[in-house]
Amino acid sequence: MHTVTKNRNPSVTIKTIAREAGVHPSTVSRALANDTRRVSDETIRRIKELANSLGYEANPWARSLRTQRSLTLGLVLPRLTDSILARMFEAAEDRARKHGYQAVTASTRDQNEEERRLITGLIERRVDGLIIATSAARDPFLDELARRDVPFQLMNRASGKHPTVSADDELGGYLATKHLLSRGHRRVGFIVGPLRFSTPVMRLRGYERAHAEAGVAFDETLVVESGFDAEAGLAAASRLLASPNPPTALFAVNDTVAMGAIAAARDLGLRVGDDLAVVGYNDNDLSQMLSVPLSSVAIPVEEMGRLAVDLLLEQIQGGAKQSVLLQPKLVVRASSGPIIAARTGAADARRQRPPKQATRRPPQAG
């Protein structure tokens, strides 16, 4: 059966539909924008069918003039090459489009001054609000935006008491570390990432909590600060694995860093999943495709992007600022290996070999 669409009638307005449906005009507006947080699915279906039968034609330009809004949202990301961030962005962009908004993207490469410059530029372009996935754990620029009543929602990172949609990174760090400790490892290295950001800080808290719960002393020499890319993972893992008493397992701040750590193990002649356990974070698309599939902490990235848009639009419409904490889960694969009892002599011998010269570097992916 085909739905018959009536010829468009410019005289039909939201108030016309509201009168016919017996609801308030704001309910019609939210239904046409697919606002399932405030309007039921049944009401959305009924109002859309009525609008179609009356020949209603949405006019976003007229709506923009009436509300003095640009119907654009600024989306500020650290990198456009990171597959996890790309999935968040696509989910946020799709959600914005369903609400009648366009997303404008800017990439800061995690540089504070670049973040300030790009956000200022987006505000000058009169975006209606900002979704920011780049903020440092303590970012005075966000305080400035809040004082100026600029609507913004943080995504995947937290800063002070500003509204954010993020995963529970402390829990994620705890799950990864507890998993490695439960498999018999007592020296678990952590390539933690840059500690000026909330995600590494919170994952480190989880790492420390898992050690305390297991009764294993925290060793600060096993925690190495790094960047977020594969080259940083290679350098940090090489440093840890070349130490006199190296770790038998590595937890990496993200999967890209974990791939650099795997390259370092290869250069040392160590077999991932046997001589060395490795766990990453974010569970990106490549994790299960590696020659030794990577154990990783998965976060609901698409849900994060959608929620960030929903909560930002509530702010823009005069609603309260809200934060949402989403739950991560550990995905166990071969890279974290079996439960260990003791290292074999062969494995110990491999650990004593001097590092090989890498013939090529792993590609940067984030």
N, C-alpha and C positions, 0 to 999 in steps of 0.2 A: 504494500500500500504506500502511495506517495502522499506526502503532506502538501496540501495546496496553500501557497502563500499569496495572500491578498496583495494587490498593487499598493505600493507605499503611499501613505497619506500624510503629508507634512503637517496637517492640522491636528493630528493625534499626538498628544503629549503624555508625559508621565502622569499628570493630574487626570487626564482622560482615563487612562488605564486604572488608576487608583479608584476613581469614581465607579467604574464598571465592576471592579473586583471587590469593592467595599473595604479597601484597606487604605492605610496612610501612604502618601506619595513616597516617603522614605523607604517603606517596605518594597515598593515597586523598584525604586532605584537600586536597592541592595539585591533584589532578586535578579534584575537584569545584569548585575555585576557578578552574579554567582557567589554572593557572600553567604556561604553555608554556615558560617559561625553565628549569624544572626537570623537567618531565614531558613525554614525547613526545606528539604528537597521537594516535597509535594507543593509547597507554595511557589517555589521557583518554577517548577514545571507548569503550574496553572497560570502564573502571570506571563510566562514566556508564550504560552499558547494563546492567551488572550491578546497580548501585544501583537503577535503575528496575525491573528484574525482581524484585528483592527487596522492593520497596515502601518504599525508604528515603525519609524526609522530613527535609530539613535543618531545623534549629531554631537560627536565628541568636541567639535570646535565650539558649538554653542554652549555646551556644558562648561568648557574651559573658561569662556567669557563670563558666564553667569557666576561661577564659583571663584573666579580670578585665580585659577590654578592652571599650571602648564600641562598637567596630566603626564608628567615625566618623573621618574625616580632615578636618582644617582646610585650606582652600584660600584663601590670602591673595593677592589681586590688587590692582593699582593702580587699575584702572577696570573697570566692568562694561559700559561703552558701547563699548569698543574691540573691533572685530570679530575681530581677530587673537587677543586675549586670550580672547574668548568661545569661539573655536574650540579653543584650548588647554584651557579649562575644561571644555567639553563632552566632549572626548576623555578628560580626566582623570576626570571624573565617570562616564562610561561604563565606564572601566577599573576604577574603584573598585567600582562596582556589580557587575561580573562577579566580583570577589573577595569579595563579600558585605559591602562597606562603603558607607556613605553619606558624601557630601561636603558639608561645611558651608562656605559661601563668605562671605568678608569683603572689603570694598573699602576701601583706605587712601587713595586719591587721591594716592599718592606722598608722604604726609606721615609723617615718621619717628615722631613722637609718636603718631599715630593707629595706625601699624603696631604699635608696642609695646603700646598699649592693647588692640587687637583680638586680637593673638596671646596676650596674657595672659588675655583673656576666653575664648579657645578652649581654652587649657590648663586653665583652671578648670572648663570644661565636660567635661574629661577626654577630649578627642580623643586618639586613639592616636598621631597624628603629624601633621606639618604640611608642606604644599607651599607654598613662599613665592616669589612672583614679583615682589616689591617691594623687595628689599634694595638698599641702597647698596653701592658698591664696597668701602667699609670700614665695616662695621656692627658695633659692639661688642655690640649686643644679641644677635647671632647667636653670638658667643663665649660670652655668658652662657647661652644655651640649650644650647650644646654642653657646657658645664661641668655643667649640670643633667641631662645625658643625655636631653634631649628629642629624640626622633627627628624630623628635618626634612630635606627635600630642596629645594634651590633650583631654580627653573625659569625659564629665559630670561634670567636674570641670574646673575652670579658675585660672590662676596665672599670674599676671602681664600682659604683652602684648604677651605672648607666644600663638601660634595657638591652638585653641580649638574648639571642637564640643560640644555644651552644650545646655540645655534648658534655656529659659528666667526665671530664678529662682526668680527674683524680681517680674515679672508679676505673677508667680505662687503663691508666698506669698501674693501678693495683691488680687488675685482672691479668695483665701481661706478665707482671713480675711474679705474682703468686703462681701462675702456671709454670714458669721456669724454675722457681724454688721447689714446687711440688714434684718436679721431675729429677730432683736430686742435686741441682746446681747450687753451689754455695758462693760462687763468685760470678755475679751477674752484672756485666757492664751495661751502662746506660748512656747512649749517645743522645743527649737531652735536647739539642737544638738551642736557639738563642733565648736566654732566660729573661730578656726584657719583655717577652710575650707571655700571655696567660696560659696558653696551651702547654708549653714545656714546663712551666712552673707547677701547674696542677698535676701533670703526669709524674713529675718528680715527687710530689707529695704522695701519690699513690704508690710509687716505687718504694719510698721510705716506709709507708704504712705496711706494705706486704712484708718487708724485711722485719719490722718490729713484731708483727703478728707471728712470723715463723721463728722468731728467736734468733735471727741471723744478724750479726752486727753490721750496721751501715758503714761502708768504706767509701769515703769521699773520693779516693783515687780511682774508683771505678766509674765515676760520673764525669763525662767529658762534654763540655759545651761545644756546639757546632752550628753550622748553617742548616738550611732545610733541603739542600740539594745532594746529589749523589757524590759529587767531589768531596763535600764536607763529610759524608759518611765514610768514604774511603780513607780520608786522612785521620779521622777520629778512631776508626776501628783499627787502622794500622798502628796507631799509637798505643791503644789498649792491648792489642794482641802481641806487640813486641816487648811488653813490660816483663820484668823478671818473674812475676806471678800473674799470668794473664787470666782473664775470665774464661769460663767454659761456656758462657752464654752471653748474648748481646740483645738488649732491647733498644730499638731505634725509635726516635720521635715520630717518624713517618716511614712509609714504604719506600720512598725514594732514597732516603738516608740508609734504610736497611739494604737496598740494592748495592749501594756503595760499600757497605760493610761486607756483603757477600763477595764483592770483588776483592776486598782486602784479604779475606779468608782464602780465596783462590790463590792469590799471590804468595801466601804463606804455606800452601800445600795442605790446607785444612779442608775437610769435607763438611759442608753445612748439613746439619741434621744428624751427623755422626760425631765428628770431633768438636763441632761448635754448633750450639743451638742459636737461632735468630728469630726474633719476633718483631714485626713492624707495627704500623698504626695507620688507619684509614681504610685498609683493605681495598686498594685501588684495582683497576681492571687487570693489571699485569701480574698481580700477586700470585694467582693460581696458575699462571702460564709459565712460570720460571721452571728451569730443569729440576729444581727442588722447590715445590710450591711453598709459598711463604705464609707462615702463621701471622695473623694480623688482627688488630682490634678494629672492628667495623663500626662506623657511625652512620646515622640516618641522614645522609647529605641532602637528598632531595626534599625530605620533610623539613629540614633546616631552612632551605631556600624558600619553600612555600610559606612557612610560618613567619619568616622574617618579613615578607611582603605583607601578609595579613596583619601583623602587629603594627607595622609602620603605617598602614592605611588607617588603622584604628586611631593612631595618634593624630594623623592628618585630619581625621573627621572629629577630633576633639575628645577622643577616648583617653583612658589612662595608659601610662607607660607600663609595659609588662615584660618580664623575662621568663623564658622557658628553658628548662634543662632536660635534654634528651638522653636516653640511655644507650651506652655502647654495648657491644658484645664481642667476645673473643672468638675468632674463627681459627681452629687448630688445624694445621697442615704439617707436612713432613719436615719443614725447616726447624721446628723446635724439637724434633727427635724423640726417641724413646726415653723412658725413665733410666737414669744412669745409676750404677752402683759405684764403680771406680773407673778411672781412666786406664786404658790399656797402655802397655809399653810402647806400642806402635804409634798411638796417638800422641803420647808424651814426646816421642822422638820427633814427630812432625812439628811439634810446637817449638822444638829447640833449633829448627833450621832457620838460617838467616832469611829475611824477606827477599823474594825475587823482585827483580825490576819489572814493573808492569809494562806489558807491550803496548797497551792502549788503555785509555781511561773510559769508564762507563759514561754514557751520554747523560747530560743534565736533564732532569725531568721534573723540575719543580722548584 
